[in-house]
Amino acid sequence: MRYLSIYKSVETNTPPSLEHMTRMGALIEETMKSGALLATEGCLPTSRGARVRLSGGKVTVTDGPFSESKEVIGGFAMLQANSKEEAIELVRKFLAVAGDGECEIRELYTAPAAAPGDTAARHDTMTEQFTKR
């Protein structure tokens, strides 16, 4: 199963220290070699971003920084794990290096190996995955 881990923390607007980057780099290398980490990236400050919202048919764009937010998305990781519990353990190891913050873990929908236009097969698979415990 694949999981998306979304890391949220208080934005500091300062780059990580060399020591922190070294520790994180070692964790990333180890986890990638094991096959549990498929992809990961960190986010730059919200001052370099924007929020785009559609509500009632109207699109609004708000440029960063997002000072009204207590926590912002600091990065993500795409994980390969045999269970939610295994994904949680991977995230615990990450947080031990990353520091204060939280990760939201979401299991990802896996599309069936059906023809690209086979919407019924994709729908059946998604329904099955939504209701599986």
C-alpha positions as CSV (number, residue, x, y, z in Angstrom):
1,M,0.0,0.0,0.0
2,R,1.1,3.5,-0.7
3,Y,0.7,6.3,1.8
4,L,1.1,10.1,1.6
5,S,2.6,11.7,4.7
6,I,2.0,15.4,4.9
7,Y,4.3,17.2,7.3
8,K,2.9,20.3,9.1
9,S,4.8,22.6,11.4
10,V,5.1,26.2,12.5
11,E,6.9,28.2,9.8
12,T,10.2,29.6,10.9
13,N,11.4,31.3,7.7
14,T,14.9,30.1,8.4
15,P,16.7,27.3,6.5
16,P,17.6,24.1,8.4
17,S,21.1,23.8,9.9
18,L,23.8,21.7,8.2
19,E,23.5,19.2,11.1
20,H,19.7,18.9,10.6
21,M,20.1,18.5,6.8
22,T,22.8,15.8,7.4
23,R,20.6,13.8,9.7
24,M,17.6,14.2,7.4
25,G,19.7,13.2,4.4
26,A,20.9,10.0,6.2
27,L,17.3,9.1,7.1
28,I,16.1,9.7,3.5
29,E,18.9,7.6,2.1
30,E,18.3,4.7,4.5
31,T,14.5,4.7,3.9
32,M,14.8,5.0,0.1
33,K,17.3,2.1,0.1
34,S,14.8,0.0,2.1
35,G,12.1,0.7,-0.5
36,A,9.8,2.3,2.1
37,L,10.3,5.9,0.8
38,L,9.2,6.4,-2.8
39,A,9.5,10.2,-3.0
40,T,9.9,13.2,-0.7
41,E,10.3,17.0,-0.9
42,G,10.3,19.9,1.5
43,C,8.5,23.2,0.9
44,L,10.0,26.6,0.7
45,P,8.4,29.4,2.8
46,T,4.8,30.4,2.2
47,S,6.0,33.8,1.1
48,R,6.9,32.1,-2.2
49,G,3.5,30.5,-2.6
50,A,-0.2,31.2,-3.2
51,R,-3.5,29.7,-2.3
52,V,-6.1,29.2,-5.0
53,R,-9.7,28.7,-4.0
54,L,-12.9,28.0,-5.9
55,S,-16.1,28.8,-4.0
56,G,-19.5,29.4,-5.5
57,G,-18.0,29.5,-9.0
58,K,-15.5,32.2,-8.1
59,V,-11.7,31.7,-8.0
60,T,-9.7,33.7,-5.6
61,V,-5.9,33.8,-5.3
62,T,-4.1,34.7,-2.1
63,D,-0.4,35.3,-2.2
64,G,1.8,34.1,0.7
65,P,2.9,34.4,3.4
66,F,0.0,32.8,5.1
67,S,0.2,34.5,8.5
68,E,-3.3,33.5,9.6
69,S,-2.1,29.8,9.7
70,K,-0.6,28.4,12.9
71,E,0.9,25.5,11.0
72,V,1.7,25.1,7.3
73,I,2.7,22.2,5.1
74,G,6.5,21.8,5.4
75,G,6.8,18.9,3.0
76,F,5.6,15.5,2.0
77,A,6.7,11.9,1.7
78,M,5.3,9.1,-0.5
79,L,5.6,5.9,1.5
80,Q,5.4,2.2,0.7
81,A,4.1,0.2,3.7
82,N,2.3,-3.1,4.3
83,S,-0.1,-1.5,6.8
84,K,-1.1,1.8,8.4
85,E,0.8,0.8,11.5
86,E,4.0,0.4,9.5
87,A,3.4,3.8,7.9
88,I,3.0,5.3,11.3
89,E,6.3,3.8,12.4
90,L,8.0,5.3,9.4
91,V,6.5,8.7,10.3
92,R,7.7,8.4,13.9
93,K,11.2,8.0,12.7
94,F,10.8,11.0,10.5
95,L,9.5,13.2,13.3
96,A,12.3,12.2,15.5
97,V,14.6,13.9,13.0
98,A,12.3,16.7,11.8
99,G,11.3,17.9,15.2
100,D,8.1,19.5,16.4
101,G,5.2,19.2,14.0
102,E,2.7,16.6,12.9
103,C,2.2,14.3,9.9
104,E,-1.1,13.5,8.4
105,I,-1.0,10.0,6.8
106,R,-3.4,9.1,4.0
107,E,-3.6,5.8,2.2
108,L,-3.6,6.4,-1.6
109,Y,-6.1,5.1,-4.0
110,T,-4.5,2.5,-6.3
111,A,-6.1,2.4,-9.8
112,P,-6.7,-1.0,-11.3
113,A,-4.7,-2.2,-14.3
114,A,-7.7,-1.6,-16.6
115,A,-8.0,0.2,-19.9
116,P,-7.5,4.0,-19.5
117,G,-11.2,4.6,-20.4
118,D,-12.6,1.9,-18.1
119,T,-14.3,4.3,-15.6
120,A,-16.5,1.5,-14.2
121,A,-13.5,-0.6,-13.2
122,R,-11.9,2.4,-11.6
123,H,-15.1,3.3,-9.8
124,D,-15.5,-0.3,-8.5
125,T,-11.9,-0.3,-7.2
126,M,-12.2,3.1,-5.5
127,T,-15.5,2.0,-3.8
128,E,-13.8,-1.1,-2.6
129,Q,-10.8,0.8,-1.3
130,F,-13.0,3.4,0.4
131,T,-14.9,0.8,2.3
132,K,-12.0,-1.5,3.2
133,R,-10.9,-1.4,6.8
